[in-house]
Amino acid sequence: MKLLVFDLDGTLLEKDGTLSLETLQMLKKLEEKNVRSTVATGRSLKSTSKFIEQLASKTPVILFNGARIFDPATGRYLYSEMLQDSLAQRVSHLCQRSDVSIFFFIDEDVYVLNLASHAARYVYRDGLSYHLVENIDFLQHKKVTKMVITGPSFELTEIENVLKFQHRIPATITRSEDDLLEILPLNVNKAEALKRLCKFLSIDLKEVVAFGNGENDLEMIKVAGTGVTFNDAPDVVKKYAKVILHSCGHLGLQEFFERFFQKG
C-alpha cells in the first residue's frame, strides 16, 4: 500500500474531535515506510486547516466530500466544483416548511438560514464561524460549493426523499451524519475525488487504503484497494469494507498498524 486516506470525524479523530499524538506518531512511522497519508472530509479548508498543519503532510487533501482538492504544498486548489446556478435557491424553497437549518458554503465563508438549536452540535464539531441571513436573496450571483441541512433525522429523511425522488434535484445528496444532509454538485463524491488524486500522485487505486465511517464514505471505500470501517458504522458501509476495526482514532489505527505492518 502507498496511500492511506482518512475521513476525519469518527475515523481519524478521537471521539472528542481531536487528533491524538499517538496517531501522529504512527502516521510518521508509516511515512518512513513510504506510505503516505491524507484526508478526505466533508469539511471546508477553514475547518480542516488545523488538522492539515498537525499532520504536516504535503499530500493534497479532499474537501467538501470531493467537491474540492487542496494542495498544501502550493496553497492552491487542484480541483473545484460548484452547485448549478439557482439550485441552492430551489433546494431552500423545498425546505421552507421543515424545521431545519441550512448552511451555504461560498468560497471560504459560511452562511446560515434559520439557525436553530439542533445545529449547535454541527457548528461546534466543525468549529464553524458563520454569517446569519434572513432570506436567500443574498445568493444572487454567488457560487455555492455545498449546502448542509441540519435537523431532526426524520425531517432530513423526508427532505432527502423529496429532493431525490419527487423533484430529482440534479445534485449529489448524501448523509454524512444522522443529523446532517449534504447537497453537493452532481457526480461529486469522495470516490471521484480519490480517483483524481491518485492520477495526480501517479498511484494505483489498488494501492490505496480508504478509512471511513459514514454513508458519504461508501463510494470511496468501494473503489479503494482496501476499504476500512468500524464496528459502529452503518451496515451498508460494513458490507463493502474489507477491514472492520473496533474503534476510531489512535486505537483503531493501532489495530490496523498491528494487523498490516507488524506481522512477523
C-alpha positions as CSV (number, residue, x, y, z in Angstrom):
1,M,0.0,0.0,0.0
2,K,1.2,3.5,-0.8
3,L,-1.6,5.9,0.3
4,L,-3.9,6.0,3.4
5,V,-6.9,8.2,3.0
6,F,-8.8,9.1,6.2
7,D,-12.2,10.6,6.8
8,L,-11.9,12.9,9.9
9,D,-14.9,12.7,12.2
10,G,-15.5,9.3,13.7
11,T,-12.4,7.9,11.8
12,L,-9.0,9.6,12.2
13,L,-10.1,11.9,15.0
14,E,-10.8,10.8,18.6
15,K,-14.3,10.8,19.8
16,D,-13.7,14.3,21.3
17,G,-12.8,15.6,17.9
18,T,-9.0,15.9,18.4
19,L,-6.1,14.4,16.5
20,S,-4.0,12.5,19.1
21,L,-0.2,12.5,19.4
22,E,-0.3,8.7,19.2
23,T,-2.0,8.9,15.8
24,L,0.6,11.4,14.5
25,Q,3.4,9.2,15.7
26,M,2.0,6.2,13.9
27,L,1.5,8.1,10.7
28,K,5.0,9.3,10.8
29,K,6.3,5.7,11.2
30,L,4.2,4.7,8.2
31,E,5.6,7.6,6.2
32,E,9.1,6.3,7.0
33,K,7.9,3.1,5.3
34,N,6.9,5.2,2.2
35,V,3.2,5.0,3.0
36,R,1.7,8.5,2.6
37,S,-1.4,9.8,4.4
38,T,-4.1,12.3,3.6
39,V,-7.6,13.3,4.5
40,A,-11.0,13.1,2.7
41,T,-13.6,15.0,4.6
42,G,-16.9,16.9,4.2
43,R,-15.3,19.8,5.9
44,S,-14.1,23.1,4.3
45,L,-10.5,24.1,4.2
46,K,-11.0,26.6,7.1
47,S,-12.4,23.8,9.2
48,T,-9.7,21.3,8.2
49,S,-6.6,23.5,8.2
50,K,-5.6,22.8,11.8
51,F,-5.5,19.1,11.1
52,I,-3.5,19.6,7.9
53,E,-1.0,21.6,9.9
54,Q,-0.8,18.9,12.6
55,L,-0.3,16.2,10.0
56,A,2.4,18.2,8.4
57,S,1.7,16.5,5.1
58,K,2.2,17.9,1.6
59,T,-0.1,15.4,0.1
60,P,-3.3,17.0,-1.3
61,V,-6.5,16.7,0.7
62,I,-10.0,16.1,-0.4
63,L,-12.5,18.6,1.0
64,F,-16.3,19.2,0.8
65,N,-16.9,15.4,0.3
66,G,-15.0,15.6,-3.0
67,A,-16.1,19.0,-4.4
68,R,-12.5,20.4,-3.8
69,I,-9.0,19.1,-3.7
70,F,-6.5,21.3,-1.9
71,D,-2.7,21.1,-2.3
72,P,-0.9,22.2,0.9
73,A,2.4,22.3,-1.0
74,T,1.3,25.2,-3.2
75,G,-1.6,26.6,-1.2
76,R,-3.9,26.2,-4.2
77,Y,-6.9,24.1,-5.2
78,L,-6.2,21.4,-7.7
79,Y,-9.9,20.8,-8.4
80,S,-13.1,22.6,-7.6
81,E,-16.8,22.2,-8.4
82,M,-19.8,24.3,-7.7
83,L,-23.6,23.6,-7.5
84,Q,-25.5,24.5,-10.6
85,D,-26.8,28.1,-10.7
86,S,-30.1,28.6,-8.8
87,L,-30.0,25.1,-7.4
88,A,-29.3,26.4,-3.8
89,Q,-32.4,28.6,-4.1
90,R,-34.5,25.8,-5.3
91,V,-33.5,23.4,-2.5
92,S,-34.1,26.1,0.1
93,H,-37.6,26.7,-1.2
94,L,-38.3,23.0,-0.9
95,C,-37.1,23.0,2.7
96,Q,-39.1,26.1,3.8
97,R,-41.8,24.2,5.6
98,S,-39.4,22.0,7.6
99,D,-37.8,22.6,10.9
100,V,-34.2,22.7,9.6
101,S,-31.2,25.0,9.4
102,I,-29.5,25.5,6.0
103,F,-25.8,26.2,5.7
104,F,-24.3,27.6,2.5
105,F,-20.6,27.3,1.8
106,I,-19.4,30.0,-0.6
107,D,-15.6,30.3,-1.1
108,E,-14.3,30.1,2.5
109,D,-17.3,31.7,4.1
110,V,-20.4,30.0,5.6
111,Y,-23.9,31.5,5.7
112,V,-26.8,30.0,7.6
113,L,-30.6,30.4,7.2
114,N,-32.9,29.6,10.1
115,L,-30.3,28.8,12.7
116,A,-31.8,26.5,15.3
117,S,-30.6,24.8,18.5
118,H,-30.3,21.4,16.7
119,A,-27.5,22.9,14.6
120,A,-25.3,23.5,17.7
121,R,-23.6,20.1,17.5
122,Y,-22.6,20.6,13.9
123,V,-21.3,24.2,14.5
124,Y,-19.3,23.1,17.5
125,R,-17.9,19.9,15.9
126,D,-16.7,21.7,12.8
127,G,-15.7,24.9,14.5
128,L,-17.8,26.9,12.1
129,S,-17.8,30.7,12.1
130,Y,-20.8,31.9,10.0
131,H,-22.9,34.8,8.8
132,L,-26.6,34.8,9.7
133,V,-29.0,35.6,6.8
134,E,-32.7,36.2,6.9
135,N,-33.6,35.0,3.4
136,I,-32.0,33.6,0.3
137,D,-31.7,36.9,-1.6
138,F,-28.0,37.0,-0.8
139,L,-27.5,34.0,-3.1
140,Q,-27.9,36.1,-6.2
141,H,-24.8,36.0,-8.3
142,K,-23.0,33.8,-5.8
143,K,-21.5,30.3,-6.4
144,V,-22.2,27.7,-3.8
145,T,-19.8,24.8,-3.2
146,K,-22.0,22.9,-0.8
147,M,-25.2,23.0,1.3
148,V,-25.6,21.3,4.6
149,I,-29.1,20.9,6.1
150,T,-29.3,20.1,9.8
151,G,-32.4,19.0,11.8
152,P,-34.2,16.0,13.3
153,S,-33.4,12.8,11.5
154,F,-37.0,12.1,10.4
155,E,-37.2,15.6,8.8
156,L,-33.9,15.1,6.9
157,T,-35.2,11.7,5.6
158,E,-38.3,13.4,4.3
159,I,-36.3,16.1,2.6
160,E,-33.9,13.6,1.1
161,N,-36.8,11.7,-0.4
162,V,-38.4,14.9,-1.8
163,L,-35.1,16.1,-3.3
164,K,-34.0,12.7,-4.7
165,F,-37.3,11.2,-5.9
166,Q,-40.0,13.8,-6.1
167,H,-38.1,16.6,-7.7
168,R,-35.0,14.7,-8.9
169,I,-32.7,17.5,-7.9
170,P,-29.5,17.4,-10.1
171,A,-27.0,17.1,-7.3
172,T,-25.3,14.5,-5.1
173,I,-27.3,14.2,-1.9
174,T,-25.7,12.3,1.0
175,R,-25.9,11.8,4.7
176,S,-22.6,12.4,6.5
177,E,-24.2,12.1,9.9
178,D,-27.6,11.1,11.1
179,D,-28.5,14.8,11.7
180,L,-26.7,16.2,8.5
181,L,-27.9,16.1,4.9
182,E,-25.4,17.4,2.4
183,I,-26.1,18.8,-1.1
184,L,-23.1,18.6,-3.5
185,P,-22.5,19.2,-7.2
186,L,-23.8,16.4,-9.4
187,N,-21.4,13.4,-9.6
188,V,-19.2,14.7,-6.8
189,N,-18.2,12.3,-4.1
190,K,-15.1,11.2,-2.3
191,A,-14.5,8.3,-4.7
192,E,-14.3,10.5,-7.8
193,A,-12.0,12.9,-5.9
194,L,-9.8,10.0,-4.9
195,K,-9.5,8.9,-8.5
196,R,-8.4,12.4,-9.4
197,L,-5.9,12.5,-6.5
198,C,-4.4,9.1,-7.4
199,K,-4.0,10.3,-11.0
200,F,-2.2,13.4,-9.8
201,L,0.1,11.3,-7.5
202,S,0.6,8.5,-10.0
203,I,-0.7,5.9,-7.5
204,D,-2.9,2.9,-8.5
205,L,-6.2,2.8,-6.6
206,K,-5.3,-0.8,-5.7
207,E,-2.5,0.6,-3.5
208,V,-4.9,2.9,-1.6
209,V,-6.5,2.2,1.8
210,A,-9.6,4.3,2.5
211,F,-10.9,4.7,6.0
212,G,-14.4,6.0,6.7
213,N,-17.4,5.5,9.0
214,G,-20.3,7.2,7.1
215,E,-22.5,6.7,4.1
216,N,-20.7,9.6,2.4
217,D,-17.5,7.4,2.7
218,L,-19.2,4.4,1.0
219,E,-18.1,5.1,-2.6
220,M,-14.5,5.8,-1.6
221,I,-14.4,2.5,0.4
222,K,-15.7,0.7,-2.6
223,V,-13.1,2.0,-5.1
224,A,-10.0,1.8,-2.9
225,G,-7.9,-1.3,-2.9
226,T,-8.7,-1.8,0.7
227,G,-11.8,-0.2,2.4
228,V,-11.7,0.1,6.2
229,T,-14.6,1.0,8.5
230,F,-15.6,0.5,12.2
231,N,-17.9,-1.6,14.3
232,D,-20.3,1.3,14.8
233,A,-20.6,2.2,11.1
234,P,-23.9,1.7,9.2
235,D,-24.4,-1.8,8.0
236,V,-24.3,-0.7,4.3
237,V,-20.7,0.6,4.9
238,K,-19.6,-2.5,6.8
239,K,-21.0,-4.6,3.9
240,Y,-18.4,-3.3,1.5
241,A,-15.4,-2.7,3.8
242,K,-12.7,-5.3,3.6
243,V,-11.5,-4.4,7.1
244,I,-13.6,-3.6,10.2
245,L,-11.8,-2.0,13.2
246,H,-13.1,-1.8,16.7
247,S,-12.5,1.9,17.4
248,C,-11.8,5.2,15.7
249,G,-8.8,7.4,16.5
250,H,-5.4,6.1,17.6
251,L,-6.8,2.8,18.9
252,G,-8.3,1.9,15.5
253,L,-5.1,3.0,13.7
254,Q,-3.0,0.9,16.2
255,E,-5.2,-2.1,15.4
256,F,-4.7,-1.5,11.7
257,F,-0.9,-1.0,12.2
258,E,-0.5,-4.2,14.1
259,R,-2.5,-6.3,11.6
260,F,-0.8,-5.0,8.5
261,F,2.6,-3.7,9.4
262,Q,3.9,-5.7,12.4
263,K,3.4,-9.2,11.0
264,G,6.3,-11.5,12.0
